[in-house]
């Protein structure tokens, strides 16, 4: 982690919502999702929040040796976004507690604010993390 990873760091990511990021695409195996409206899925919205926070942090850590993993998310989803609209994700790093990072997030689709919340990430050593995951998988197969 570099010294320049500081509270106040802001970042913006823009993403045009494609058809394959709508609710029916989230779990194609789910008959319930298949009959739901074709709007930006909350599950994909969570991933977009994570992506924005990852991009915000990567220039300020020893990436790719160091990476961040999501450990908590608290976000509402208050407005529907149809495919074709662009979602703007704004993040602000509000707390650095050792390797734990806390972000405020706000998303809008050019018409409505669609989400506000917080997201926490943790800085990891990628090789050590992968080794633990491999060991876990081998023990439980």
ZIRA-V534969 format. One record per helix or strand of 3 or more residues. SS is the DSSP state (@ for helix, = for strand). FROM is the first residue (numbers start at 1). LEN is the number of residues. If there is no record, write none. Layout:
BEGIN
ss=SS from=FROM len=LEN
ss=SS from=FROM len=LEN
END
This chain:
BEGIN
ss== from=10 len=7
ss=@ from=19 len=3
ss=@ from=23 len=4
ss=@ from=31 len=4
ss=@ from=42 len=17
ss== from=66 len=10
ss== from=86 len=12
ss== from=100 len=9
ss== from=113 len=13
ss=@ from=126 len=14
END
